[in-house]
Amino acid sequence: MQLSTTPYEERLTAPRSWWFVSFLVGVSMALILLPFGTLPLLGGLVGGTAAAAVVASSYGSVRIRVVGDSLIAGEAKIPVAALGETEVLDADEARAWRTYKADTRAFLLLRSYIPGALRVEVTDPDDPTPYLYLSTRQPERLAEALKAAREATA
């Protein structure tokens, strides 16, 4: 597999506030276990914080990559030859495309804490998916990487 001229990789990590919320979940568990003594209190603090941190980390571990002739977005792997025009979406337009403009057949990689997005048309006639909606912090850079990968495979 040939590497694209403009490689792209992004991890959609959870925001810092989610880690603070994970700590607050641990504090809540500690308060629930307070009547049972100091050891259960500490266990609740550590266990609750760890469980909430695992959830936040797994939700924020999804990646978007352009590798060779493929776009890998989460679990989806799509050849760039099957992709058409890209549209960089600002916060307001991204909100519109994930609400009232959304198509139920579209592939959506949504992260509510990322305001920008990229919409990519799917041109493969055998694929019922009309477009990909990808939450990304750098939509312009992702669009450039897709364009470069498409040109490299053409």
PAFIVEX-615522 format. One record per residue (C-alpha): residue in one letter; x, y, z. Coordinates in nm, 4 decimals, padded with zeros to 6 digits, always signed. Layout:
// residues N
SITE  residuo         X         Y         Z
SITE        A         X         Y         Z
...
// end
This chain:
// residues 154
SITE  residuo         X         Y         Z
SITE        M  +00.0000  +00.0000  +00.0000
SITE        Q  +00.1375  +00.3390  -00.1004
SITE        L  +00.1459  +00.6184  +00.1555
SITE        S  -00.0421  +00.9363  +00.0706
SITE        T  +00.1595  +01.2523  +00.0067
SITE        T  -00.0232  +01.4343  +00.2860
SITE        P  -00.0723  +01.1824  +00.5680
SITE        Y  -00.3366  +01.2697  +00.8204
SITE        E  -00.4109  +01.1307  +01.1644
SITE        E  -00.6283  +01.2754  +01.4379
SITE        R  -00.7486  +01.1335  +01.7660
SITE        L  -01.0764  +01.2824  +01.8848
SITE        T  -00.9779  +01.2960  +02.2512
SITE        A  -01.2272  +01.3873  +02.5204
SITE        P  -01.2030  +01.7428  +02.6592
SITE        R  -01.0335  +01.8160  +02.9922
SITE        S  -01.3661  +01.8819  +03.1620
SITE        W  -01.4586  +01.5149  +03.1158
SITE        W  -01.1564  +01.4133  +03.3246
SITE        F  -01.2734  +01.6457  +03.6006
SITE        V  -01.6186  +01.4874  +03.5789
SITE        S  -01.4509  +01.1451  +03.6097
SITE        F  -01.2941  +01.2613  +03.9342
SITE        L  -01.6331  +01.3875  +04.0554
SITE        V  -01.7836  +01.0448  +03.9835
SITE        G  -01.5125  +00.8985  +04.2067
SITE        V  -01.5954  +01.1501  +04.4808
SITE        S  -01.9637  +01.0549  +04.4506
SITE        M  -01.8788  +00.6865  +04.4885
SITE        A  -01.6623  +00.7696  +04.7908
SITE        L  -01.9495  +00.9598  +04.9537
SITE        I  -02.1857  +00.6693  +04.8894
SITE        L  -01.9433  +00.4315  +05.0619
SITE        L  -01.8565  +00.6726  +05.3486
SITE        P  -02.0871  +00.4999  +05.6029
SITE        F  -01.8915  +00.1749  +05.5592
SITE        G  -01.5557  +00.3181  +05.6694
SITE        T  -01.2312  +00.4607  +05.5395
SITE        L  -01.1203  +00.1670  +05.3242
SITE        P  -01.4468  +00.1444  +05.1273
SITE        L  -01.4382  +00.5249  +05.0929
SITE        L  -01.0917  +00.5096  +04.9337
SITE        G  -01.1960  +00.2135  +04.7202
SITE        G  -01.4988  +00.4052  +04.5973
SITE        L  -01.2862  +00.7101  +04.5159
SITE        V  -01.0292  +00.5088  +04.3215
SITE        G  -01.2755  +00.2663  +04.1623
SITE        G  -01.5308  +00.5295  +04.0624
SITE        T  -01.2668  +00.7595  +03.9188
SITE        A  -01.1036  +00.4736  +03.7287
SITE        A  -01.4328  +00.3452  +03.5846
SITE        A  -01.5401  +00.6911  +03.4697
SITE        A  -01.1928  +00.7583  +03.3252
SITE        V  -01.2076  +00.4334  +03.1247
SITE        V  -01.5419  +00.5385  +02.9769
SITE        A  -01.4133  +00.8872  +02.8895
SITE        S  -01.0938  +00.7467  +02.7419
SITE        S  -01.2676  +00.4860  +02.5276
SITE        Y  -01.5166  +00.7392  +02.3909
SITE        G  -01.2318  +00.9771  +02.3126
SITE        S  -01.0044  +00.7187  +02.1528
SITE        V  -01.1615  +00.7162  +01.8059
SITE        R  -00.9234  +00.8112  +01.5246
SITE        I  -00.9576  +00.9580  +01.1766
SITE        R  -00.6729  +00.8653  +00.9404
SITE        V  -00.5876  +00.8939  +00.5740
SITE        V  -00.3543  +00.6031  +00.5038
SITE        G  -00.2455  +00.5229  +00.1507
SITE        D  -00.5598  +00.5053  -00.0593
SITE        S  -00.8063  +00.4754  +00.2318
SITE        L  -00.9905  +00.6921  +00.4787
SITE        I  -01.0225  +00.5219  +00.8157
SITE        A  -01.2774  +00.6878  +01.0427
SITE        G  -01.3452  +00.4909  +01.3577
SITE        E  -01.4513  +00.1427  +01.2456
SITE        A  -01.5147  +00.2468  +00.8844
SITE        K  -01.2542  +00.2030  +00.6103
SITE        I  -01.3406  +00.3645  +00.2770
SITE        P  -01.1203  +00.3825  -00.0345
SITE        V  -01.0645  +00.7440  -00.1399
SITE        A  -01.1644  +00.6478  -00.4936
SITE        A  -01.5212  +00.6045  -00.3631
SITE        L  -01.5276  +00.9558  -00.2161
SITE        G  -01.6358  +01.2740  -00.3908
SITE        E  -01.6415  +01.6402  -00.2974
SITE        T  -01.5628  +01.7557  +00.0543
SITE        E  -01.7345  +02.0382  +00.2405
SITE        V  -01.5766  +02.2034  +00.5430
SITE        L  -01.8487  +02.2787  +00.7989
SITE        D  -01.8287  +02.5530  +01.0604
SITE        A  -02.0048  +02.5119  +01.3948
SITE        D  -02.3477  +02.6331  +01.2740
SITE        E  -02.3422  +02.4350  +00.9500
SITE        A  -02.2152  +02.1247  +01.1337
SITE        R  -02.5064  +02.1511  +01.3772
SITE        A  -02.7472  +02.1735  +01.0831
SITE        W  -02.5987  +01.8632  +00.9167
SITE        R  -02.6271  +01.6567  +01.2338
SITE        T  -02.9868  +01.7646  +01.2977
SITE        Y  -03.2437  +01.8714  +01.0393
SITE        K  -03.0258  +01.8312  +00.7257
SITE        A  -02.9096  +01.4829  +00.8256
SITE        D  -02.9798  +01.1783  +00.6119
SITE        T  -03.0507  +00.8586  +00.8062
SITE        R  -02.8364  +00.6591  +00.5629
SITE        A  -02.5257  +00.8732  +00.6206
SITE        F  -02.2215  +00.7582  +00.8170
SITE        L  -02.1854  +00.9911  +01.1155
SITE        L  -01.8761  +01.0041  +01.3321
SITE        L  -02.0100  +01.2500  +01.5890
SITE        R  -01.8355  +01.3979  +01.8861
SITE        S  -02.0472  +01.6615  +02.0572
SITE        Y  -01.7458  +01.8388  +02.2048
SITE        I  -01.5955  +01.9118  +01.8593
SITE        P  -01.7785  +02.1995  +01.6871
SITE        G  -01.6324  +02.1661  +01.3343
SITE        A  -01.6815  +01.8867  +01.0854
SITE        L  -01.6160  +01.7668  +00.7325
SITE        R  -01.8863  +01.6322  +00.5032
SITE        V  -01.7603  +01.3995  +00.2295
SITE        E  -01.9835  +01.2730  -00.0515
SITE        V  -01.9753  +00.9011  -00.1312
SITE        T  -01.9712  +00.8456  -00.5086
SITE        D  -01.9737  +00.4646  -00.5109
SITE        P  -02.3029  +00.3622  -00.6832
SITE        D  -02.3128  +00.0333  -00.4882
SITE        D  -02.2908  +00.2077  -00.1524
SITE        P  -02.6231  +00.3350  -00.0124
SITE        T  -02.4389  +00.5840  +00.2098
SITE        P  -02.4852  +00.9341  +00.0597
SITE        Y  -02.2107  +01.1061  +00.2617
SITE        L  -01.9768  +01.0843  +00.5587
SITE        Y  -02.0068  +01.3351  +00.8415
SITE        L  -01.6811  +01.3454  +01.0367
SITE        S  -01.6360  +01.5557  +01.3500
SITE        T  -01.2826  +01.6914  +01.3298
SITE        R  -01.0801  +01.9708  +01.4843
SITE        Q  -00.8955  +02.0306  +01.1547
SITE        P  -01.1474  +01.9943  +00.8697
SITE        E  -00.9388  +02.1914  +00.6179
SITE        R  -00.6347  +01.9721  +00.6751
SITE        L  -00.8418  +01.6535  +00.6447
SITE        A  -00.9948  +01.7785  +00.3187
SITE        E  -00.6465  +01.8513  +00.1822
SITE        A  -00.5238  +01.5055  +00.2829
SITE        L  -00.8208  +01.3408  +00.1092
SITE        K  -00.7600  +01.5473  -00.2050
SITE        A  -00.3908  +01.4547  -00.2061
SITE        A  -00.4689  +01.0846  -00.1545
SITE        R  -00.7276  +01.0950  -00.4358
SITE        E  -00.4748  +01.2567  -00.6713
SITE        A  -00.2041  +01.0059  -00.5737
SITE        T  -00.4309  +00.7100  -00.6596
SITE        A  -00.5609  +00.8583  -00.9860
// end
